Amino acid sequence: MNTILEVRDLRLSRAGRPILSGITFSLSRGGVAALMGPSGSGKTTVLRVIAGLERFDGGTIVLDELTLHAGAHHPRDVVKKLRRQVGLVFQFHHLFEHLSTLRNITLAPTHVLGVPAGAAERRARELLEALGIEHRASALPRELSGGEAQRVAIARALAVDPPLLMMDEPTASLDPSRRNELGELLARLSDQNRTILLTTHDEDFARRWATTILRIESLITHHSS
């Protein structure tokens, strides 16, 4: 099947207030999808729910052959599978300040997924080289520029080679040249049959680099030329 992600009638409320109401969309393998909408419309929540970081009240999420159901916490075996299927890059990166770039990238594969340390480090160095920051392997987060920190966060998300990479507002703190660099990077990643789902307020970025635009008000999908 060519579909990598299918979200069906996703619903979530907090303290009786609807946050997500009937969200439905699907994504094919490869390509860059931009999830757009006003602040407070639930874009980040959609990513968190897909990543298994937040429970939801109704609907289902099918990620490849893994199905997430509404209600209770996901079982441990489901969470482990999910960690191999989805990588999430937070808006503010959330790197561990006391760990080097290399350790930030290898931590989850070794401690959560049981990847041997040597294999995890080789994968991390390959990613850093591909992202153009292999020379920052020993740097601490405070020693990185904003663009470098973002690439480290992307490398960390890609460390287990997930088919779906999600990013929350990745252009928020980037100047125009850095936004173009990010767009080119995402295009390369999508060419590797990886699907990118990102939230953004940046209409120009979405129109230039996204192959699919989802608007959260109605989640009508528009295919760019």
N, C-alpha and C positions, 0 to 999 in steps of 0.2 A: 504494500500500500504506500502511496505517496504522501499521505497525511501524517504529520508528526505530532500535531496537537489539535485536540478537539475539546472545546469548552461548551457545555450544554446547559443553558438555563441557570447560570451561576447566580446564587443569591447569598447575601450575607447582611446581617443586621448587628448593630451594637447598641445596647441599652434601648432596644425597641426602635431604633432609627435605621431605616434601610441605607446600606452603604453600596451594595451591589444588588441590582434587581434584574434578573432575567438575562444576563449577559451570555451571548452565544456567538462563537466564531470558530474558525478552524484555520490551520496553517499547514502548508505543504513543506516538504523538505527543501532546504535551501531558501535563499532570499532573506530580505530584511523587512520586518514588519514594524511600523511605528504606531503605537497606541497613543492617541491624542485626546485631549479634552481639557476642560477648565480645571484649575486647582480645586482639590476637594471632591473630584468626581469619582475617585476610587481607582485611578490608574495604578498606583503603587500597590494597592491592596490586591489587585488582580495578579500582579507578579508574585507577591508573597503567598497567595493562595496556591498558585501553580507550583511554586517551589516547596510547598508543604510546610511553610512557616506559620501559617494561620489557618484555623479551621473555617469551614463555610457551612451555611445552613441548608442549602438546597442546590440541586443540580449535580452534574458529574464532570470530571476532567479525565480525558483519555490522552495519555502521553505515550505514543508508540503503542506498546502492548500493556501498559500499566494503567489501571483505572483507579482514580481517587473518588471516594464517595463522601457525601456530606455527613456531618455529625461528629462522631468521636475522633480522638486522635488516631492518626494512621499507625498501623502496627509497625514494629521495628523493622521487619523484613521489607515492608513497603518503603519505608523511609530510606533504607540502604539502597534499594533499587533506584529510588527517586534521585538520590545524590549522584548517581552515575548518569542520569538522564538529563539533569538540568543544572546549569551553572548560572548564578545570579551575581551581578555586579551592582552593589549598592551605590547610591548617589554620592555618598561621602566615603566610599571605599571600605571603611572599617578594617584597615590593616592592623595587625597586632604591633603596637609601637615598640615593644621590647624585642621583636624578632627581626632578623634580616629579611631582605627580599626573598632569598632562597627558602628560608624556613617558613615564611608566610605561605609560600606556594606548596611546599611539601607537607605541611602539617595535616591537612584533612586527608589526603591520600594515604598517609602512613598510619595515622591514629584512628581515623573513622572507617576507612575502607580496607585497611590491612595491606596496602601496597608495600612491597619491600623498599627499604630506604634508598638503596642504590637505584632502583628503577624510578622511584619518585623524583630523585635528584636529576637523573638523566632527562626525564620528561620536563622538569622545571627549566633546566638549562636550554633545552631545545625551544621551549616556548619563549624564554627571554631573548634568545637569538632571533627568533622569528619576529618578535615584537620590537627588535632594535635596541634592547636595553640590557643585553647580556653583561655589560660592564658595570651594572648596578646590582649584581647578585649579592654582594656583601653589605649593601647600604641599608641603613635603618629607615623606616618610613619618614622620619623628620628630615632626613637628608635628601629626599626625593622632591622633584618639582611636581606640580599638580598633574601634568601630563604623564610623567613617569609613574606616579602613584596609581593613576588610572590604568596604565598598562600592566602594572604588577597585579592589580585587582582582576584584570581580564585574564592574565596568565593563571592566577589562582583559580578562577572559575573554570578555566579550560584544562586544569591539571588532570582531570579524569576523563577528558575527551567526551564531554556531553554533546548529544546531538542538538540540544536546544540551549542557546545562550541568551539570557535576559539581562537587560541593563536599565537601571532607573535613572532617567534624566542625565544621560551621559554627556550632553553638550552644555550643561548648566554653567560650568565655570571655565569653559574653553573659549579662547579668542578665535576669530575666523580661520586662521591658518591651522590651528589645532583641530578645529571642527572638520576641516577638509581631510586632515591626516586620519582622524577617527573614521570618517566615512570611507576612505580608501581601505582602511584596515577591516572594517566590517564587510565591505564588498569582497575582500580576499577570503575572509572566513566563510562567507556564504557560498563562495565558489567551491569550497571544500565539502559541499553538501550539508553544511551546518545551517540551522535556522536561527535567525536573530530576532528577538522580540524586545523592543525598547519603548519606554515611555519618553515623551518629549513635548515641550511647548514650542519647539523651534520648527516653525512651518517650512522655512527655507531648507533646512537640513533634511526634513522628512521628504519634501518634494524632490530633492536632488538624489538622495541615497536610498530611500525606502522603495521596495518593490510592491509593498502593500501598505495602505494607510487605514487604520481602524479608528473610528471616532466613537468615543465611549458613550456619547449621548444616545446613539441608536446602534452603534457598532455596524454601520454600513461600510462595507469594504470597497475601496477604490483602488484600482490597479494603475500605477503610474506608467508613463510611456518609457 
